[in-house]
Amino acid sequence: MSHSNNFSLNVDTLTIAIHEIKNQFHDSASPNDLHDIIDKIDNAISTIDSKLESFVTINKKKLQQDVSNIDLLRVSKLSSTIKNASNLTQVLANADELGHNLTYKIKSLDQEISNVDDTLHYVESVQSLKSNINQINYAIEGQNWELAAQCIHSIKTKIPQDLIRGQYASAVIPSTNVPDLPEVCIDNWVKQLTVVFQKQFNEAASKRDVEHLTKYFQLFPLIGQEEVGLNCYAKFICEIISESSKNLTQTINSITATDLKPGIFDTVAMQLFENVSMMLSQHGPLIKRYYASTYSDAMTYVVNKLQREVDLQIGVITDTFYDARRLDKLFQDIKLYKFPVLSRRLTDLHEHTVEQGRVSEDYEGLDDLVPIRYVGDLILELSLILHSWALYCKFVTIKYFHQSDSSELTMPMIITKSNFSRKINEKLLPAFEAMYQFYFRRSLEKSITIEELPSLESYLRPALESKSPDHPPCSSVIEDLTLILNNTLRNVIQSGFPTSVKAFVTESFRVIQQDLINGYFIRNLNDNQPKYNQSLSLLSEDGGLASPRAKSRSGTPEPHGGPVTTTAASTTSNSSGFFKGASSAFGSVVSGSGAIVGSLQTTSSNSPKLMNFLLYLNSVGIAQEYFTKVINNVKSPAPSNTGLIETNFPFGKDAEKIRAILDQDFLNPFNSITNKILNESLINLYNQSIRQRLITMVSDLVPESSESNYILYSTNQVNDPSLLIKFKSNWSSLTRPYLQTLHQSVWHKLLRLIVVNLVNLIERKLHLALKKSKINELGSVKLEKDMSFVINEVCQDNYQLREKFVKLTQLVLLVGMDDDEYEESKQPMLEQVNREDAYEEEEENDDDDDFTGINWILTPQEREQIRSYRV
């Protein structure tokens, strides 16, 4: 800027001038000095205003000049830019027009090429059609069926149908050799070849010429006749199945009804289904190979056709089984049988038990009408027939009808609507249910008539260490019935029908509740109720029996010395290990042998009724254990059990329903009812045989004869063990006989009952004794030692039983406290609770060693009363 030196604002000079004025202001000492300063300020302001005005004037002109220059430059540059843009727009418009012209010409050229290609393809197709038609005509005349089929396949897959029906083809293709229109010719040839292929296929099938059969089978898809080919193939397989089935049934028909061995019909049925499954597995790849590409449901179609033949053949087998086994007569005999033994027990509960040998003798001829072993064989045979059918249904469903994206297996309609399914529901299942219902109840009746009761002699021998027996003595009825239940239940489950399982579980529980629980358990427990003050005692070292004892059926000796094997028993040899020797005993049941009843030998100190009562208590407890094991083994999905339920009920939620039925309709109600029987019977046993001895023991432990029983002044009195030694001896003599004879669960129930009453008796006795004679400090020490000994002796390692003594231990604790401890024990529990609420997070992992509060079971009034005993 040219005038920047003359008219610029010199800021530094102004700053110095202002600073000087400021200093003079501070140094001023008189009004004159202030006037001088004001004058200087005015001069400075004038100078600044003058320079500022000059600066603004000069710079404003320059700014206006710069703006004018810029505006001029903008006008000149913009005009040239607009001109250039206009030129470019014209160039682009020309290029766009050229591009449109080129695109149109290219599209026209592409259309011409496409038209040429279409024309070429059309001409080639017409030539191919004409060539194939001529080849077909030549091949048919020369009986070259493969070439004719290939040419037809080529026409159907490579040449459009519109071309075949078109006017051009209709005009140029007919010739003197083939004068008909192309479509008419092809249809006629397809019909002609279909007849030829059917004839050739059937001839090859009749000769079992697999090579020619396969040759013609693969030609049907080439001419579009897949269903005809599949029908021929299905017919061929059906003929094979029919022939094999006839051979099997002819073998049966050649045998007289009396010579038909058990299980022959289920073997025939199994072979039939194995043949069908093998046929499908062998021929399936061939069908898929030639038909899958043109007919996706080829296997399903064949299975549908095949199912009719399967229904027919298995229906013939089951009808033959039904007639040969004379099931109609069997059902008439079953209806006539009234179960006299069970009915008599139910209608005559108050009559004393007759001698069991007599019962067996009276009903010895009952098996002649309906042989129970024969019924068991029929049940097994029919169960295996139904099992084979269920396996076949599972095979067909999984292999040919199951959708891979579906989690549940659903039975297809061809199975549910098949003729054999209808026959099963209308004829076979009712027969099956009638037989196993009779079989189960009749087996129970038979086992009762040949019941054996073991001797308790070996269990009442003194032992160094008493414990519950590994094989508690019980009635043979329980072991026999367990085996019957296990075998029959598995047979029913193997049939694969949920309705049968439901019916069997419901009916078997009804029989068990009516005949086993009411007619057997309750009656025998009532008939053998122990008399008052009759208790069980161990045998003396030199105490022998007058005659050899009968062995326990827990060891299960064979009544007639030789083993008897039954078909039903043999089916579950791997899964009934806990039945011990029950199979041999059951062999006696189903073979119609006479009863051999082990006489219950007794000593002069033990009542026969009491020992029988204990045996029947054991029978109830063992029935709970065995039935629970049977049901749990059946339900178990473990590999050792081969997943019995999952294997036989693969469809939908059937497996879950079966498990629920077994628990809710059988096991849970049985355990509930028998627990009630055990509880009531044990209370009766306690009142009749144990209560008085327990009262005597408590009286000896807490005597009332001495007024100073707990007012002691010598440590010798505190440490006197005579009462404890006597209690230990009495307790052992009271409990050991029951411990050594009772089933573990029954013993635990009885022990809990004894302990609860023992605690109540001791509490009442202590209250009477302390109220009469009081207690001092040494007396409380002795009382604490005595009660600790009693608790340890009675409970040992059973901490649940120790909880029954809480109230008693608090009584002992109260009489042992001094006054300060007693006062302190009244409130710490509340204080501790408050402290835990306040410091719960901080002291989460702290020990409770400082916790002195007591969770009192006794009420404040009871504590005050007990405290008053202390002197």
Beta strands, then each sheet from edge to edge (+ up, - down):
end
